[in-house]
Amino acid sequence: MSDKRFTTSTVHADRKLNPDSGAVHYPVVNSVLYGYEDPQDLVDVFQGKRSGHAYARQSTPTTDALQQMVNDMEQGVGCLTFASGMAAITTTFITLLKAGDHLIASQFLFGNTPSVLGTLRRFGVEVTQVDVTDAQNVKDAIQPNTVMVFLETIANPVTQIADLQGIGELCAERNLVYVVDNTMTPSYLFKAKDVGASLITSSLTKYVGGHGTVTAGAVIDTGLYDWTNYGNILDGFRKLDPSAQALTQIKKKGLRDFGACLSSDSAHMIAVGAETMALRIDRACSNALTLATYLQQHPKIANVYYPGLETHPQHDRANKYFKHSGAIISFDPIESIDPVALLTELELVISATHLGDNRTLALPVAQTIFWEMGLENRQKAGISENMIRMSVGIEDPEDLVKDFEQALVKF
Ligand SMILES: *Cc1c(COP(=O)(O)O)cnc(C)c1O
């Protein structure tokens, strides 16, 4: 289907896998165990000599079908799915890093990822966090034991955009594994492979699933990194084709050890959601631009952070990399407005964490997702005490603007 465009390939992906039954959706196979008429076939599955399933902690036919769909979306050479985005990130780190390695990570990360970095440090991995809007900062942080760079495309909540291309070139030059968390700009908006990503991690919970009914994550190997150069591939996986070494190690070691596997039911829900990803994202991004433009001119709003605005420091970069500028907006009401009070007045916008839903969600950043980090760290991250983060949904734009109008007039 590679000659077809994004949504065409996605909505026809499952059907191609079911020539016998004609099922247009890939069936939800809920069996944990897989039996074989010929025991030699089971032996061959265990030894990797034939493809097939053994136990649902590592794969099911339904997770395979989703993996194929997500892999096609990102134009990778292989994909693994997990029970959540965090499971994908943590399993990838723990499988491919070891004590004594150095990881360079963005200093602007989704709130839960720094917790994983803390865990890595406790297990002896050195971690340096830098401002990834300039590749020079990554270059300056490289040490002899640096093996990997990890960042997000558009950071949350201040919407900084990483120097994706510059860091990709640097990683290629220095033979570093370049891991891009593409949750904020999934494949329809941006192909991380185009900037040289080695591995792409994604929370499918967000835009890919899109309906807020299931958590899932994925890691995709783009095929750009030559794993024969990577010191942490275990002997048992060295015999494999180089393009399969890392993902097989993540599957056979990471998924097995952690067991953070995706269920077939969840994989099916993600696949159904993925069919409309492009339509939903087009609408959400268009709504985001409308709302950002509205908020920016409003006298009761002090700052608006949205890459689609010309005033955004990386606006040109956003235009260069992304089909649209995403659907996350953060903004600071003027100082006299308490963010919680403003959210209370909104009737349509739901006060909730999460992003990438069909509904517009908002939360006071300092008081919720960045509360634990403390005032000093918030200030370092450029997060004001009255910042509101909004994940814009697919509602009718007029209704969203009207909701803000009626709320802001009360202050
Ligand atoms: C939500 C999110 C994650 C974690 O995904 P879960 O599915 O919630 O575990 C990772 N990275 C980014 C950028 C996210 O927004």
The ligand as a MOL file (V3000), in Angstrom:
LIG
                    3D

  0  0  0     0  0            999 V3000
M  V30 BEGIN CTAB
M  V30 COUNTS 15 15 0 0 0
M  V30 BEGIN ATOM
M  V30 1 C 1.2640 11.0550 27.0260 0
M  V30 2 C 2.6610 11.0770 26.5690 0
M  V30 3 C 3.5120 9.9970 26.8350 0
M  V30 4 C 3.0840 8.8040 27.6490 0
M  V30 5 O 2.0670 8.0720 27.0380 0
M  V30 6 P 0.9960 7.1960 27.8780 0
M  V30 7 O 0.2860 6.4460 26.7980 0
M  V30 8 O 0.1350 8.1490 28.6280 0
M  V30 9 O 1.7800 6.3140 28.7760 0
M  V30 10 C 4.8060 10.0710 26.3580 0
M  V30 11 N 5.2420 11.1300 25.6710 0
M  V30 12 C 4.4460 12.1880 25.3970 0
M  V30 13 C 5.0000 13.3350 24.6300 0
M  V30 14 C 3.1320 12.2030 25.8410 0
M  V30 15 O 2.3460 13.2560 25.5790 0
M  V30 END ATOM
M  V30 BEGIN BOND
M  V30 1 1 1 2
M  V30 2 1 2 3
M  V30 3 2 2 14
M  V30 4 1 3 4
M  V30 5 2 3 10
M  V30 6 1 4 5
M  V30 7 1 5 6
M  V30 8 2 6 7
M  V30 9 1 6 8
M  V30 10 1 6 9
M  V30 11 1 10 11
M  V30 12 2 11 12
M  V30 13 1 12 13
M  V30 14 1 12 14
M  V30 15 1 14 15
M  V30 END BOND
M  V30 END CTAB
M  END
